[in-house]
């Protein structure tokens, strides 16, 4: 499909792209409020349940390295469909799991399969739109996608209380089936056969090496990686901080989580309105600056003992800027490598979730008696994200 032949940015297209992109937020966010319950039900420590989230993101990071190049070789549609089918099957097995080790491994497999959706949606949009329009489109897709993390903790909290935590995974399997049917009906193949690259492991590794040895590309992917890692710190320990330390109820955790998404909606809407006028780099810098302010706020909240809201408000700001940083860093990266959008998306996604997995794993091992691990690690991620961008990518 040529860009001139691509469909316009219709409501139905945004909706289905948003649904595809929502798979991983749902897989992560729906079971966050149930994590303390899972720990009690399976008679394991909170950190053991946190590792299941780390396992998901580890599988997700590794999977992206494969799915992107495969989609550059065999087309976007078949790789996407197969990945979502395997994702749905893993949700079913997770619902039936009675052992934390089994759950950890199947979540890793689910992350590996779900990586296909995250990689290919960016490649799909890049196939159809140019740089600024890509950033604008991804902003609107992210805006639709935010319905998932807004509703997911609320739904997951109530499902956990009413029907048990396993119902969360059954619901995830059902949503996956709906996505598969929608893709079959509404999403065409966007990569023309003449534009496909033969799949060779050596060539793929060389393409990754070429991007990693390019200073601007490296700065963009690492900057986006630390930005995501800051959010992933909250996803890893936030439910325990809110529920165990600040005594927020399981149901109300979803309401506080929803405040993050409200801020995300505001920033995403702002990005969609301004990016064509101001450019991707300007909006990327804005997002990075907002996250720096949030990092300072988290540290201040702990130093001055501001309690629950000393965490909630800075986390809102940090999470709110995630889509601004992610969509614009990807727009800048894919503008440099339009001929291998899937491979570039794979590398960026792997760096995001790989960094998130490592940082989340580290914070999960820290003492859980205060909010300092969350605050300090998130602030450090904000600083590192800005440093890598300004040092390597500001002129990309």
PATORDO-767714 format. One record per residue (C-alpha): x negated, z, y negated; residue number from 0. Coordinates in pm, 1 decimal, m for minus. Layout:
// residues N
((X Z Y) NUM)
...
This chain:
// residues 396
((0.0 0.0 0.0) 0)
((m136.1 m98.2 m339.5) 1)
((m83.7 137.1 m633.6) 2)
((121.1 m133.9 m803.3) 3)
((348.9 m142.1 m497.3) 4)
((377.8 234.8 m461.3) 5)
((715.5 405.0 m509.1) 6)
((789.4 575.7 m837.8) 7)
((776.0 949.3 m878.3) 8)
((1133.8 1011.9 m766.3) 9)
((1292.0 1349.7 m704.0) 10)
((1319.2 1280.3 m330.5) 11)
((949.8 1185.5 m308.5) 12)
((846.1 1502.5 m492.4) 13)
((1072.9 1707.4 m266.2) 14)
((933.0 1575.2 60.8) 15)
((572.4 1593.6 m60.5) 16)
((639.8 1951.3 m168.9) 17)
((786.5 2034.4 171.9) 18)
((476.4 1897.7 346.2) 19)
((251.5 2094.7 112.5) 20)
((461.9 2409.0 169.6) 21)
((370.1 2438.9 538.1) 22)
((54.5 2641.1 486.1) 23)
((194.0 2865.5 207.8) 24)
((483.8 2944.6 441.2) 25)
((249.1 3006.1 734.6) 26)
((54.0 3253.5 521.4) 27)
((307.6 3409.7 286.4) 28)
((604.9 3462.2 515.5) 29)
((431.3 3714.6 732.4) 30)
((241.3 3902.9 460.9) 31)
((508.1 4174.7 418.0) 32)
((531.9 4206.0 797.7) 33)
((160.0 4267.6 851.8) 34)
((188.7 4649.6 851.3) 35)
((481.8 4618.2 1096.7) 36)
((283.9 4384.4 1323.7) 37)
((m3.3 4635.5 1327.4) 38)
((231.2 4912.7 1439.4) 39)
((418.6 4699.1 1691.6) 40)
((102.0 4572.3 1859.9) 41)
((m69.7 4913.8 1824.9) 42)
((m370.6 4780.0 1635.7) 43)
((m543.7 4859.6 1308.5) 44)
((m444.6 4691.1 979.8) 45)
((m780.2 4510.6 972.7) 46)
((m705.3 4354.4 1313.1) 47)
((m388.9 4198.9 1170.6) 48)
((m576.5 4088.3 858.7) 49)
((m815.0 3901.4 1091.2) 50)
((m521.3 3686.4 1211.2) 51)
((m493.3 3556.8 855.1) 52)
((m867.2 3496.8 840.5) 53)
((m841.1 3312.8 1173.7) 54)
((m570.6 3085.8 1032.7) 55)
((m779.1 2991.0 732.7) 56)
((m1090.7 2943.0 945.4) 57)
((m902.7 2696.0 1166.5) 58)
((m758.9 2536.1 855.1) 59)
((m1104.2 2492.1 701.4) 60)
((m1252.0 2337.5 1015.5) 61)
((m950.9 2115.6 1075.8) 62)
((m978.3 1953.1 736.0) 63)
((m1325.6 1823.8 819.3) 64)
((m1168.7 1616.9 1096.7) 65)
((m823.8 1519.5 968.0) 66)
((m943.6 1361.5 644.0) 67)
((m1187.3 1112.6 802.7) 68)
((m935.0 1038.2 1078.1) 69)
((m673.1 953.6 815.3) 70)
((m924.1 725.4 640.2) 71)
((m968.8 543.3 971.6) 72)
((m626.4 541.9 1139.7) 73)
((m386.4 584.7 847.7) 74)
((m220.1 881.8 684.4) 75)
((110.6 884.7 870.9) 76)
((8.9 923.5 1238.1) 77)
((m246.0 1196.8 1166.6) 78)
((10.0 1385.4 956.7) 79)
((286.0 1364.5 1217.9) 80)
((66.5 1474.3 1509.4) 81)
((m70.5 1764.1 1305.7) 82)
((273.6 1895.2 1208.7) 83)
((400.2 1868.6 1568.4) 84)
((107.5 2082.1 1691.0) 85)
((165.7 2321.9 1400.0) 86)
((527.0 2371.8 1512.8) 87)
((421.9 2435.0 1873.8) 88)
((172.0 2697.6 1757.7) 89)
((447.9 2872.8 1562.0) 90)
((652.3 2897.6 1883.1) 91)
((358.8 3044.7 2076.5) 92)
((293.1 3292.5 1792.1) 93)
((654.3 3410.8 1813.4) 94)
((609.5 3478.3 2185.1) 95)
((273.1 3653.8 2155.3) 96)
((233.3 4016.8 2268.9) 97)
((m141.2 4056.2 2221.7) 98)
((m337.5 4062.0 1896.3) 99)
((m623.4 3860.3 2045.7) 100)
((m384.1 3589.9 2162.8) 101)
((m211.6 3588.9 1824.0) 102)
((m546.8 3556.9 1648.7) 103)
((m650.4 3254.5 1853.3) 104)
((m316.4 3076.6 1826.1) 105)
((m314.8 3133.5 1450.5) 106)
((m658.1 2970.2 1435.4) 107)
((m516.6 2673.2 1628.3) 108)
((m215.9 2660.7 1398.4) 109)
((m443.4 2652.9 1095.5) 110)
((m643.5 2368.6 1252.8) 111)
((m325.2 2165.3 1305.7) 112)
((m175.3 2254.1 967.6) 113)
((m485.6 2127.5 791.1) 114)
((m359.4 1773.8 844.3) 115)
((m73.6 1827.8 597.5) 116)
((m292.1 1974.7 324.1) 117)
((m554.9 1701.5 343.6) 118)
((m325.6 1406.7 385.2) 119)
((m81.5 1493.8 109.0) 120)
((m364.1 1468.9 m146.0) 121)
((m484.9 1143.5 5.8) 122)
((m127.1 1008.6 3.0) 123)
((m87.5 1084.0 m366.3) 124)
((m433.9 943.9 m444.6) 125)
((m339.3 622.6 m260.6) 126)
((m38.1 587.7 m489.6) 127)
((m157.5 708.6 m831.1) 128)
((m461.1 701.4 m1062.7) 129)
((m652.7 1011.9 m1182.9) 130)
((m437.9 1159.8 m1463.2) 131)
((m119.0 1051.9 m1286.4) 132)
((m255.7 1206.0 m965.1) 133)
((m303.6 1540.6 m1143.1) 134)
((44.1 1515.7 m1296.0) 135)
((204.8 1425.8 m962.8) 136)
((22.1 1701.4 m777.0) 137)
((134.9 1946.6 m1044.4) 138)
((498.3 1854.3 m984.0) 139)
((445.1 1867.6 m607.3) 140)
((290.5 2212.2 m652.1) 141)
((584.8 2314.5 m866.8) 142)
((827.9 2222.1 m588.5) 143)
((594.7 2383.0 m336.5) 144)
((609.8 2711.5 m528.2) 145)
((961.7 2762.3 m400.6) 146)
((792.1 2837.6 m67.0) 147)
((564.9 3123.0 m178.5) 148)
((840.2 3252.2 m407.1) 149)
((1093.8 3271.7 m126.8) 150)
((859.8 3325.4 169.6) 151)
((766.9 3694.7 120.3) 152)
((1129.2 3779.0 37.6) 153)
((1256.1 3594.4 344.7) 154)
((973.9 3726.2 561.2) 155)
((1034.2 4084.3 446.5) 156)
((1404.3 4073.4 524.6) 157)
((1356.4 3884.7 852.0) 158)
((1103.5 4146.3 957.8) 159)
((1342.9 4431.6 876.6) 160)
((1657.7 4271.3 1019.9) 161)
((1536.1 4059.0 1314.2) 162)
((1176.0 4165.0 1374.2) 163)
((852.2 3997.2 1276.2) 164)
((874.0 3734.9 1551.2) 165)
((1170.3 3572.8 1377.0) 166)
((930.4 3472.9 1098.7) 167)
((745.5 3238.9 1333.9) 168)
((1067.6 3099.2 1481.6) 169)
((1179.5 3013.4 1126.9) 170)
((843.1 2848.7 1061.3) 171)
((885.1 2633.8 1373.2) 172)
((1230.6 2521.8 1257.6) 173)
((1103.0 2427.0 912.2) 174)
((822.3 2226.0 1074.3) 175)
((1074.9 2022.1 1273.3) 176)
((1264.8 1944.1 950.3) 177)
((940.4 1827.4 788.5) 178)
((859.9 1601.4 1085.4) 179)
((1201.8 1436.2 1063.1) 180)
((1167.0 1389.3 686.0) 181)
((823.6 1229.3 721.4) 182)
((951.1 990.5 988.5) 183)
((1236.7 884.3 762.0) 184)
((1089.1 889.5 410.4) 185)
((707.9 864.2 403.9) 186)
((554.8 516.0 449.6) 187)
((196.6 442.8 543.2) 188)
((0.9 432.9 216.6) 189)
((m339.1 319.5 344.3) 190)
((m352.3 m54.3 404.8) 191)
((m537.7 m163.0 721.7) 192)
((m798.6 m355.0 522.2) 193)
((m891.0 m35.6 333.3) 194)
((m948.6 174.8 643.1) 195)
((m1297.5 292.3 728.2) 196)
((m1420.4 282.6 1089.5) 197)
((m1451.2 633.4 1226.7) 198)
((m1813.7 714.7 1304.1) 199)
((m1929.6 1073.6 1320.0) 200)
((m2267.4 983.2 1170.0) 201)
((m2108.0 801.5 876.1) 202)
((m1868.9 1089.2 818.8) 203)
((m2151.9 1341.4 809.9) 204)
((m2348.0 1117.4 572.0) 205)
((m2045.6 1094.4 341.7) 206)
((m2017.6 1473.2 337.3) 207)
((m2390.5 1503.8 268.0) 208)
((m2365.5 1251.2 m15.2) 209)
((m2096.5 1456.5 m188.8) 210)
((m2269.8 1789.4 m128.7) 211)
((m2595.5 1658.8 m276.1) 212)
((m2416.5 1530.8 m585.8) 213)
((m2429.2 1807.6 m846.5) 214)
((m2094.2 1726.9 m1013.7) 215)
((m1910.2 1695.0 m681.2) 216)
((m2067.4 2014.0 m546.6) 217)
((m1975.0 2202.3 m862.5) 218)
((m1612.3 2089.9 m839.9) 219)
((m1561.9 2181.8 m474.9) 220)
((m1742.4 2517.7 m498.8) 221)
((m1563.7 2607.1 m821.8) 222)
((m1227.7 2531.6 m660.2) 223)
((m1342.2 2723.5 m350.7) 224)
((m1411.2 3046.9 m537.3) 225)
((m1089.7 3008.8 m736.9) 226)
((m893.5 2990.2 m412.7) 227)
((m1098.1 3273.7 m259.6) 228)
((m986.6 3502.8 m541.6) 229)
((m624.9 3435.8 m451.8) 230)
((m702.9 3473.4 m82.9) 231)
((m837.9 3823.1 m148.3) 232)
((m488.0 3916.1 m263.5) 233)
((m327.5 3742.3 34.4) 234)
((m556.1 3936.3 271.3) 235)
((m520.5 4289.1 133.2) 236)
((m244.6 4268.3 m127.0) 237)
((37.5 4379.7 102.5) 238)
((m160.3 4686.1 209.3) 239)
((m253.4 4768.2 m151.9) 240)
((105.2 4737.2 m271.6) 241)
((281.5 4888.5 30.2) 242)
((34.4 5152.8 151.4) 243)
((m144.9 5253.2 m171.1) 244)
((130.9 5209.5 m430.3) 245)
((424.1 5275.5 m192.9) 246)
((615.8 4954.0 m261.4) 247)
((883.5 4890.2 2.9) 248)
((847.0 4599.3 244.6) 249)
((1149.0 4424.5 90.7) 250)
((1033.3 4479.0 m269.7) 251)
((686.6 4344.6 m197.1) 252)
((843.9 3999.5 m200.7) 253)
((981.5 4061.7 m549.9) 254)
((639.3 4155.2 m686.5) 255)
((488.0 3859.0 m506.8) 256)
((749.3 3643.4 m673.9) 257)
((609.0 3738.2 m1014.8) 258)
((288.8 3558.5 m916.0) 259)
((487.9 3246.2 m845.4) 260)
((678.5 3268.3 m1174.1) 261)
((342.0 3263.0 m1351.3) 262)
((233.0 2976.3 m1125.2) 263)
((543.2 2778.4 m1222.1) 264)
((473.3 2830.2 m1593.6) 265)
((110.2 2719.1 m1565.0) 266)
((194.7 2426.7 m1337.4) 267)
((463.5 2303.2 m1575.7) 268)
((220.1 2332.8 m1865.8) 269)
((m38.8 2135.2 m1671.4) 270)
((212.5 1862.6 m1588.6) 271)
((306.1 1826.2 m1955.4) 272)
((m46.0 1833.2 m2101.6) 273)
((m280.1 1675.3 m1847.6) 274)
((m220.6 1311.8 m1948.5) 275)
((m280.3 1399.6 m2314.5) 276)
((m565.1 1650.2 m2279.6) 277)
((m733.0 1524.2 m1960.8) 278)
((m814.3 1683.8 m1627.5) 279)
((m1134.8 1852.4 m1743.5) 280)
((m963.3 2028.3 m2034.3) 281)
((m689.9 2165.2 m1808.7) 282)
((m943.7 2267.1 m1545.4) 283)
((m1136.0 2466.6 m1805.4) 284)
((m812.8 2628.5 m1922.1) 285)
((m733.9 2740.8 m1568.2) 286)
((m1083.0 2881.7 m1516.7) 287)
((m1062.2 3076.4 m1844.5) 288)
((m726.3 3227.1 m1749.2) 289)
((m875.6 3344.6 m1419.5) 290)
((m1170.8 3501.6 m1602.0) 291)
((m927.8 3696.0 m1820.9) 292)
((m743.3 3806.5 m1507.6) 293)
((m1069.7 3926.2 m1349.6) 294)
((m1149.0 4136.0 m1656.4) 295)
((m795.0 4276.3 m1644.1) 296)
((m830.7 4381.6 m1280.2) 297)
((m1153.1 4568.6 m1351.3) 298)
((m996.9 4734.1 m1657.4) 299)
((m696.2 4835.8 m1448.9) 300)
((m917.2 5029.3 m1209.3) 301)
((m1152.2 5174.2 m1472.5) 302)
((m861.7 5308.8 m1679.4) 303)
((m644.5 5393.1 m1376.1) 304)
((m347.6 5182.8 m1487.9) 305)
((m172.6 5209.5 m1151.5) 306)
((38.6 4941.3 m983.2) 307)
((90.6 4727.7 m1295.4) 308)
((m282.5 4731.8 m1363.5) 309)
((m304.8 4520.3 m1047.6) 310)
((22.5 4326.3 m1061.0) 311)
((m22.6 4170.0 m1407.8) 312)
((m384.0 4045.1 m1366.2) 313)
((m300.7 3911.3 m1018.9) 314)
((m9.2 3721.8 m1176.3) 315)
((m247.9 3554.5 m1420.5) 316)
((m506.3 3472.1 m1154.4) 317)
((m257.5 3323.9 m907.5) 318)
((m75.3 3144.8 m1190.2) 319)
((m385.3 2938.8 m1267.8) 320)
((m450.1 2835.6 m905.9) 321)
((m264.3 2503.9 m917.3) 322)
((m418.7 2413.7 m1254.1) 323)
((m768.4 2461.9 m1115.2) 324)
((m695.1 2300.9 m777.7) 325)
((m508.2 1989.5 m894.6) 326)
((m748.4 1906.3 m1176.9) 327)
((m1065.6 1970.5 m979.1) 328)
((m927.4 1739.6 m708.7) 329)
((m833.9 1477.3 m967.1) 330)
((m1189.7 1477.7 m1100.1) 331)
((m1339.4 1468.0 m750.7) 332)
((m1118.2 1189.9 m616.6) 333)
((m1182.0 982.9 m927.9) 334)
((m1547.0 976.2 m819.2) 335)
((m1469.6 890.0 m454.8) 336)
((m1145.8 684.0 m448.2) 337)
((m1270.0 477.3 m152.6) 338)
((m1280.3 781.1 77.7) 339)
((m1003.2 1002.8 m56.2) 340)
((m933.0 1159.6 282.7) 341)
((m1295.5 1257.7 336.3) 342)
((m1325.6 1396.7 m17.6) 343)
((m1000.6 1591.7 27.5) 344)
((m1133.4 1726.4 357.2) 345)
((m1453.0 1852.2 200.0) 346)
((m1272.5 2014.7 m93.3) 347)
((m1015.1 2174.1 135.5) 348)
((m1279.3 2299.5 375.1) 349)
((m1476.1 2453.9 89.5) 350)
((m1160.0 2619.7 m45.0) 351)
((m1047.7 2768.7 281.9) 352)
((m1399.4 2825.5 412.6) 353)
((m1487.2 3024.4 102.2) 354)
((m1153.5 3203.0 121.9) 355)
((m1209.4 3288.6 487.5) 356)
((m1555.7 3432.8 424.3) 357)
((m1455.3 3629.6 114.5) 358)
((m1129.7 3745.1 276.2) 359)
((m1317.7 3857.1 587.3) 360)
((m1560.1 4056.5 374.4) 361)
((m1286.3 4228.1 173.5) 362)
((m1093.5 4310.6 494.1) 363)
((m1394.4 4513.9 610.7) 364)
((m1411.1 4717.0 289.7) 365)
((m1255.1 5066.2 267.3) 366)
((m879.0 5048.5 215.1) 367)
((m846.1 5373.6 19.6) 368)
((m832.6 5211.7 m326.6) 369)
((m764.4 4882.2 m502.7) 370)
((m1130.6 4841.6 m602.4) 371)
((m1213.0 4591.8 m322.5) 372)
((m930.0 4366.4 m439.9) 373)
((m1016.3 4402.4 m808.8) 374)
((m1393.0 4370.8 m783.0) 375)
((m1395.2 4080.8 m539.1) 376)
((m1133.2 3882.5 m730.8) 377)
((m1323.9 3930.3 m1057.8) 378)
((m1646.4 3815.7 m890.3) 379)
((m1471.4 3502.5 m763.8) 380)
((m1349.4 3420.7 m1116.3) 381)
((m1703.2 3451.0 m1254.9) 382)
((m1860.0 3240.2 m978.1) 383)
((m1592.9 2971.4 m1009.2) 384)
((m1661.4 2928.3 m1381.0) 385)
((m2039.4 2939.1 m1337.2) 386)
((m2044.1 2658.0 m1080.4) 387)
((m1821.2 2437.0 m1292.2) 388)
((m2013.9 2484.0 m1617.0) 389)
((m2353.6 2456.9 m1446.3) 390)
((m2284.3 2141.4 m1245.3) 391)
((m1959.7 1964.2 m1327.3) 392)
((m1868.7 1992.3 m1694.5) 393)
((m1971.5 1628.8 m1755.7) 394)
((m1839.9 1486.6 m1426.5) 395)
